[in-house]
């Protein structure tokens, strides 16, 4: 007897999922592990998302930035910046830390937290302000506790 999986079909946008699978297939080489180092990058994607079900704190707001490497051995690979900003014992510090990093992107926008809705819009506005206009030298490393660190060491204007 075959199991009925139709309940899952009703839970997701299967047409959208098919498109996501196609994009993942085209970009499958983009997800290999990138070692610590300094890379020339551009911001591919930037948004406020919710942490996944398997997270320590599922459903919490998280800043998600995808950096696409532009040159060298890891060209076209992605570096993922994912920082939870709610549901930790130090939410204020996490938001401050994110704000300091966002300022390094040199978007020309005021980087402030008012509320989560405003912050989600701020991230979209930052991406719009820098998209196809700025690229970066990104120092990608790890601290003593094993957490990934990110530092913009140089900003480059894109020539069109």
N, C-alpha and C positions, 0 to 999 in steps of 0.2 A: 504494500500500500504506500503510495507516494504521500509525502507530507505536504501540507498546504502552507506555502510561504506568502500568500497574497496579502496577509496583514502587513508585511514589510513593504510591499509595493505601495500601500496606502500611506505609509509613514514618511516616505521621501519623494522628492521630485525625481523620478527615474530618468526623465529626459535630461535634466540638468546633471544627474549623476553620470550618464553616458558621456556627456561633453567633458566632465571632469576627468573621466577615465581616459578619454582621447588626449586631453592636454597632458595628463600624467605620462602617458605612453610616449608622446613626442618629447617630453622633457625628462625622461627617466634618468638620463645621465646627469641631470642637474642636482641630484639629491645625494651624491656620494659625500662621505665625511671629509670635511675640509680641515686640515691641521692648523694649529695656531700659527699665526704669522701676520704679515702686513700685506694687504691686498688693495688693488684699485677696484672700486665698486661703484655701482649706482643703486639707488633704492628702487626695487622692483614692485614692492607692495608695502603698504603701511596702514594699519587699522587697529582698532580696539576690538578684540574678540573675547569669547568666553573660553575658559579652560575646559578641557575635555572631561568626559566621565571618569577616565582613569587617573586624573590628576589628584593630588593630595587634597585640593580644595576645588571640586568640580563646579563649573558654572560661574566662576569668578572672573572679573574683567582682567584682561591681559593685553599689554601692548605687544603687537606682532609686527616685526619689520623683516622683510626679505631683502637681503643684499645680493645682487648678482655680480659675480667676479668678472671683470672686463678683460683681463690679460693674464698671461702665464699658464702654467701647467693646469690650473684649476679654472681656466676660462669657462664661463657659462654655468659654473657650479654656484650653489646658493649657500649663504651664511644666514642662519636664522637667529634673530634677536627676539626672545620671548620673555617678557617680564610681567609677572602677576602684580597687580596694583591694589588688590583688595583680598581680604581673607587671610592675611598674614598677621603676625604680631607687631609688624612694623610698617603698616600701610603708608604712613606719612613719609617715612624714609624712602620707600620704594617709589612713590610718586615723585618725590624730590630728585631721586637718582635718575628717573626717566626724564624729568624736565631738564636736568643738566645735560643728558645725552642729546635730547632733541635740540637744545640750543646749539650744540656742535654742528648740526646740519645746516646752519646758517640760512634758514628759510626767510628771514626778515620778519617773521611773525612773533608776537608776544607769546611766550611759552608760560602759560599759567593753568592751574587746575581750579575750576569753579565747581564742577560736578561731572559725573561720568558721561552724561549726554554731551556736554560742552567739550569734554576731553576727546570723545570719539570724533566729533566734528573737527576739532583742532588737528588731530592726526591726519584726517582726510585733506584738510586745508594745507598742512605742511607738505604732504605728498604732491598736491597740485602745484604748490609754489616751487618745488625743486625738480619735479619730473621733467626730464630731458633738458634741464638747465644746469644742474650741478652733479658732479661726481666726486668721489672721496677716496682718500687713502685711509683705510680702516685697519687699525691694529686690533687683531682678534687674538685673545689670550685667555688665561685662566688664573684665578687668584689662589691663595694658599688653601682655601676651603674647597677648591675644585669647581667653583662657579665660573662660567664664561664671563669675560670682560670685553668691552667694546670701547674703542677710542678713535675718534676722527682726528687724524694727525695733519691732514691737509684737505682743502676744498678746491676743486677745479671747476671753472666755468666751461660748459659744453659749447663748442663752436658749431653753429648751424650752417 
